[in-house]
């Protein structure tokens, strides 16, 4: 649990930095927010999709890394080894 919390926080910080860097390459202004009055839907959709994808990627990688660290320390994998076949 503590490893996962620390990894999740680190993933959030790293994801934010990556998103800011990528958005800076797309537009000179800061990314639009849903509460902004005058923002195009296309630009808002792009910003939200990019931000969501980056955060999901960072969280997934951090979670998997935390599980690998836990397994290397304890010898037991937290959670399912493999998904059940359908």
C-alpha positions in Angstrom: 0.0 0.0 0.0 2.7 2.6 0.9 4.6 1.8 -2.3 1.5 2.2 -4.4 0.7 5.6 -2.8 4.1 7.0 -3.3 4.2 5.6 -6.9 0.8 7.2 -7.6 1.9 10.6 -6.4 5.0 10.4 -8.4 3.1 9.4 -11.4 0.7 12.3 -11.0 3.6 14.8 -10.8 5.4 13.2 -13.8 2.2 13.1 -15.8 1.6 16.8 -15.2 5.1 17.7 -16.3 4.9 15.6 -19.4 1.5 17.1 -20.3 2.8 20.6 -19.8 5.7 19.9 -22.1 3.6 18.3 -24.8 1.0 21.1 -24.6 3.7 23.7 -24.9 4.7 22.1 -28.2 1.1 22.3 -29.4 0.1 25.8 -28.2 1.8 28.8 -26.7 -1.1 29.4 -24.3 -1.9 27.3 -21.3 -4.2 24.4 -21.9 -8.0 25.1 -21.9 -10.2 24.0 -19.1 -13.8 23.0 -19.3 -14.9 26.1 -17.3 -13.2 28.5 -19.8 -15.9 30.5 -21.5 -14.3 31.1 -24.9 -12.6 27.9 -25.9 -13.2 25.8 -29.0 -14.5 22.3 -28.5 -11.8 20.8 -30.7 -9.0 22.4 -28.6 -10.7 21.4 -25.4 -11.2 17.9 -26.6 -7.6 17.6 -27.7 -6.3 18.9 -24.3 -8.5 16.6 -22.3 -7.8 13.5 -24.4 -4.0 14.2 -24.3 -4.1 14.9 -20.5 -6.2 11.8 -19.8 -4.0 9.5 -22.0 -0.8 10.8 -20.3 -2.1 10.4 -16.8 -3.5 6.9 -17.5 -0.2 5.8 -18.9 1.8 7.3 -16.0 -0.6 5.7 -13.5 -0.5 2.3 -15.2 3.3 2.3 -15.4 3.7 3.4 -11.8 1.2 0.8 -10.5 2.9 -2.0 -12.4 6.3 -0.8 -11.1 5.1 -0.6 -7.6 3.7 -4.2 -7.9 7.1 -5.4 -9.3 8.9 -3.7 -6.4 6.5 -5.3 -3.9 7.0 -8.7 -5.5 10.8 -8.4 -5.5 10.7 -7.4 -1.8 8.2 -10.0 -0.6 8.2 -12.7 -3.2 4.4 -12.4 -3.6 2.6 -10.6 -6.5 -0.1 -8.3 -5.2 -3.3 -9.1 -7.1 -4.0 -11.5 -9.9 -1.1 -13.1 -11.7 -2.9 -13.2 -15.1 -6.5 -12.3 -16.0 -8.8 -15.3 -16.2 -9.5 -16.5 -19.7 -13.0 -15.8 -20.9 
